[in-house]
Amino acid sequence: MTMSKKKGSIRESEDAEFGMDSKYSSGKERLSDGRALMEARLQRMHNISDEQIIRARLLQLKLQMEEFISNPVVEDRNYFTDFLVMYVDALYSKRNNFAKDIDISPVSLSQVLNNHREPKVEFLLRLMIHSEKVYRNISAFEKNTWFQVYYHEKICDTLSRQNQLRPEEEKHVNISEPMQVYGKLLFPQRKE
């Protein structure tokens, strides 16, 4: 009897550890319920309209952008272009149609999306206006979000490369006049 209690408690702790529901007495029951749940999910997915899917993608994108802006960047990745690709692909069947809607050449859009060119301020402004119009009936969208994403990425990239770039750049920096005039004030331990 004590042995079965131990065995039962071990089984229960394993189930808890792996997130298995203790209401199942066998693997067959668990599989059966899993199949039923999957079928219900698939049925629900078939009933979702295209508008609901686009709305969900845009809300997801907005939340990811807000999360990115509020946290420091830890990966060496092009977040701006990743977010831009998600935005364009959620709304358009062809990226050329997006380029036409914001009045830029498809080549320019392609170069921005593939990180061959930095977006111009005009591009960012048009993207911002486009996003405001798209999100108007979906969710509140801060008009400066795209600017924040773009410049946040640039700042984090520069800061992450600072130790690599600094030694070379220090060779080009002098403080000759302030040193002559305020040397004792600026560098009190320095012997002249």
Residue pairs with C-beta under 8 A, 6 or more apart in sequence:
12 22
14 20
15 21
15 22
16 22
20 30
21 30
24 30
24 33
54 90
54 91
55 138
57 86
57 90
58 87
58 90
58 91
58 134
58 135
58 138
58 139
59 138
59 139
61 83
61 86
61 87
61 90
62 135
62 139
62 141
62 145
64 83
64 86
65 83
65 145
65 149
66 145
68 79
68 83
68 149
68 152
69 145
69 148
69 149
69 152
72 156
73 79
73 152
73 153
73 156
73 157
73 160
76 157
76 160
78 115
78 153
79 149
79 153
80 119
80 146
80 149
80 150
80 153
81 112
81 113
81 114
81 115
83 149
84 112
84 113
84 127
85 113
87 131
88 95
88 98
88 109
88 113
89 95
91 98
91 134
92 98
95 106
95 109
95 110
95 113
96 106
96 109
98 109
99 105
99 106
99 108
99 109
100 106
101 130
102 123
102 126
102 127
102 130
103 126
104 123
104 126
108 117
108 123
110 116
111 117
112 118
112 119
112 123
119 127
119 150
124 146
124 147
124 150
127 146
128 143
128 144
128 145
128 146
128 147
131 141
131 143
131 145
131 146
132 141
132 143
134 141
135 141
142 148
175 186
178 186
179 186
179 187
183 190
183 192
184 190
184 192
